[in-house]
Every structure is written in C-alpha cells, then in structure tokens.
Amino acid sequence: MRELLNPERLFDMSKSIAAAIFADVGYPWEVLPEIGAFVVKLGQSLSEDEYERAGKDVWIARDAIVAPTASITGPAIIDHGAEIRHCAFIRGKAVIGKNCVVGNSVEVKNAILFDNAQVPHFNYVGDSVLGYRAHMGAGAVTSNVKSDKSLVTVRTDDRVIATNLRKFGAMLGDYVEIGCNSVLCPGVVIGRGTTVYPTSCVRGFVPEHSVYKRADCVVPKWEETKKDEK
C-alpha cells in the first residue's frame, strides 16, 4: 500500500516547477507544511526575464494571463501559460503550474497544482496537491479540516495512517477527474487516472485507474470499459 501512496506513483515529477519539494518525502502530504518556505526560496531563483515580481513573494510568468479582478497573495508562483480568471482568490503558499486554469470564484491556498491542472469554476482547493492534468468539475471542493478539529488520517482498506496534520485536503494523482459538486473529505488520496462521479462524497484512499461511483462501488476502469462495449 505504501507504494501506491508514493509521490512518484501519483505524480509525474517532470510536470511541475515544484518537483524538488517531493524529493525526500515518503508520503505526498508531508510537503504541505513546507510549501510556503519552498515557494519563497524557489521564487528568488526565478529569472526576471521570465517572471515578474508582482508583489511581496509573488512571481508571475510574463506569459501568464491574470484577470484584473483576481486576488493573489504571496508566497505564490504562477507559471508559464497559466490562466487566472476573474474573481479567483489565491491566498498564498501556492504553486500554479504551467497552463493551469484557476477559474472564476475559485479559492486556492497552501496547494500545488501540477502543470495543466484545472480548477475552473467555483472550486475550493486547500492544503492539497493536484497532479498533471487533474481536473475538478464545477463546484467540487476539498474539505481540509475535520469537523471535530482532530488530526487528519488517511484511511486505506487495511490501515489508518496518521498524518499529524490538522489541515489536509486531498492528493489527486495525474489525470484524476472529479465530477461536479463533489466533496473530497480531509485526507483523501486518489490514484492516477481515476474518475469520480458527480455529487460524490469521497473519503480515504481510492485506487488508481478506477471509477468511483459511491463508497461501496469503486470499479477498475477496464471493467467499466468492458461493460460499455456490451
């Protein structure tokens, strides 16, 4: 199971300017307390020819598109080709990767979005990592604090893993697709290539290359494809 939760199993490290933060961690959520300091250090090394210093600890690629109504608080890096749309709210400790979309009324804080990830409509992404080409449908959110404010754990089929974190939203592997108006409960980890049905409430670990229909119905994608061909 630990292998399935390995950062390199979830994410293509060639698809993020922030890959180095994962170098010495066993579980991907271990980077969450380090994002702010990492962004500041990385930002200071960026070329002024490519990135504009747009405020205190805010670096924006000169070919990124940022709407005039967007709010960006540092430390934050907006990488090449990213699009930050109207009324987006980036609260700091954030890396927005190449060609990402942060859409209207979307809030992002303490998060890493790998290249080409999209959170285009009314999403909340807090204390989370979204892999390459991960996509959250309209209204889908990460819930990053438990209702009783206790420390977040990651639940798999055979164990409960302590994270020692009070705030931890979700880890979405590369190509994960989250359906509209879904809620990802604190400590969710979704493996690469998995699709979550709209209006789902997701808890714990969901295997890679699966279709999540509901908590008691998670099927491998090849089974779903086979069914469609009948």
N, C-alpha and C positions, 0 to 999 in steps of 0.2 A: 504493500500500500504506500509506503514512503516513497517508492519510485514514482508512483502515479502523481504524487504531490510535489515532485521535484520541479523547481522553476524551469529548468530546461526541457522538461516534459510538457509543461504548459505553454511556454513562450519560445518563439524564435528570437534569440538574442541579437540577431543581426538586424532586427526590425525596430530598434529603439536607441535613441541617443543616451538613454539611461541604463543601458545593459550592465554597466560596471557595478551598479548598486547590488546586483544579484550575485556577484562573484563568490562571496564567502558565506552564503546562507543555505541552510538546509531546507527550510520551508519558505515559500514566497512571501508570506505575510510578515516575515521578520524584517522586511525592508521598510515597513510602514513608519516606525519611529524615526527613520533615518532620512526620509525624503527631503525635508526642509533643508538640512545642512548639506545634503548632496547637491541639491539644486543650486545653492549659493556657490559652492565650490566649482561645479561644472559651468555655471553661467559666467564666472570670472575668467574662464579659459576660452570662451567663445570669441570668434573673430568679429571685430566691429564692422568689417566689410559685409558680413553675412547677417549679423544680428544687431538690432537697435536696442540700446539700453532705454527702456520706455518708462522707467520709474525705479524706485528702490527695489533692487533684486528682481527686476522683471526684464527678461530678454525675449525679444520677438523677432523672428526671422523676417528679413525685409521683403520676402515674397509671400508672407502670410497675409491673410485677409482678416481684419478685425473691425467689426461694426462699431460705429461711434457710440452706440448705446451699451456696448459690452463693458463690464467692470472686471479688471484684472488686478489682484493684489499679490504682491510678491511674498515669498520667493516663487517665481514661476518662469518656465521656459515654454515658448510657443515655437515649434519647429517649422521647417520649410513647408510651404503649401497648405498649412493648416487654415481652417476657416472658423472663426469665432463669430457667431451670428448675433443678431440683435437681442439685447437683454440677457445675454449669457453672463454668469456670475462665477468667476474663477477666484476662489477665496484664498489661494496661496498654497504653498507646498505642492505644486503641481507641475507635471511634465506633460505637455500636449504634443504628441508625436507628429511626424511628417504626414501631411494630407489628412489629418484628423478633422472631424466636424464636431464642434460643440455648439449646439443649436439654441434656438430661442427659449428663454426661460429655463435653461439648464444650469444647474449649480454643481461645481466641481471643487473638491478640497482634499488635500493630502492624498493625491492619487497620481498614478502613472498611466497614461494612455499610450500604448504602443502605436506604431505607425498605422495609419488608415483605420483606426478605431473610430466609431461613430456613436455619438450620443446626441441625436439631432432635435429631439422635441420633448420638453417638459420632464427631463430626467434629473435625478439626484445621484451623484457619484461621489461618495465619501469614503476615505480610508480604504481604497480599493486599487486594484490593478486590472486593466483591460488589455488583453493581448491583441496581436496583429489582426486587423480586420474584424475584431469583435464589434458587435452592433447591439444596441439596446433600443427596442421599439418605443414608440411614443408612450410616455407616462410610466415606463419601467424605472424602478428606483432600487438603490441599495439601502438597506436599513443597517446602520453601523453601530448602534448601541442597543443592548438588551433592555427590556422594559424594567427589569429589576436592577439595572446598572452593574450587574456582576460581570466578571471577566468572560470574554468570548472563548468558546471552544469550537473545534472543528470535529464534527461527527462523521465517521465513516461506518461501513457495515459492521466492523469488528472492533472499533475502538473510539475513544474520545481523546482528542489531542488538545492539551492546554496551550493557549497562545500567550497568556499573561498580558493580553491587551484588553482594555475596556472599550476601545473603538476599533472595529474591524468590519468592513462591509463585505466585499466579495472579491475573489480572484477568478477572472474569466479568461480561459485559455484562448489561444488563437482561433479565429473563425467562429467563436461562440455567437449564437443568435438568441437574443432574449425577446420573447413576444411582448406585445403592447400591454401596459398596465400590470406587469408582473412585479412582485416584491421579492427581492433577494434578502433573506434574513441574515443577521450577523453571523459571520463565519462561513459563508457559502464558498465552496470551491467547485468550479465547473470545468471539466476537462475539455481539451481541444476539440473543436468541431461539433460540439453538442448544440442541439436546438431545444429551446424551452417554449412550450405552448403559451399563448397569450393568457393573461389573468392568473398566472400561476403564483403560488406562494412556495418558494424553494428554500429548503433547509439542508445543511450538511454538504456532503460530497456527492457530485453527480459525475459518473464516469465519462471519459472522452468518447466521441463519436456515438452519442446516444440521442434519443428523443425523449424529453421529459414531458409527459402528458399530465401526470399528477404524482403525488408522493408514492403511491402504490403501483404506478405504471410507468416505468422507465425502460425503454427497449433499445437494443442496439440499432443503429441506423440501417444496417444491412437487412434486418428483419422488416423494417418499415418499407424499404425499397422493394423487397420481395413481395410484400403484401400489395403494394401499388401495381405491381406488374401482373397480378392475377386478373 
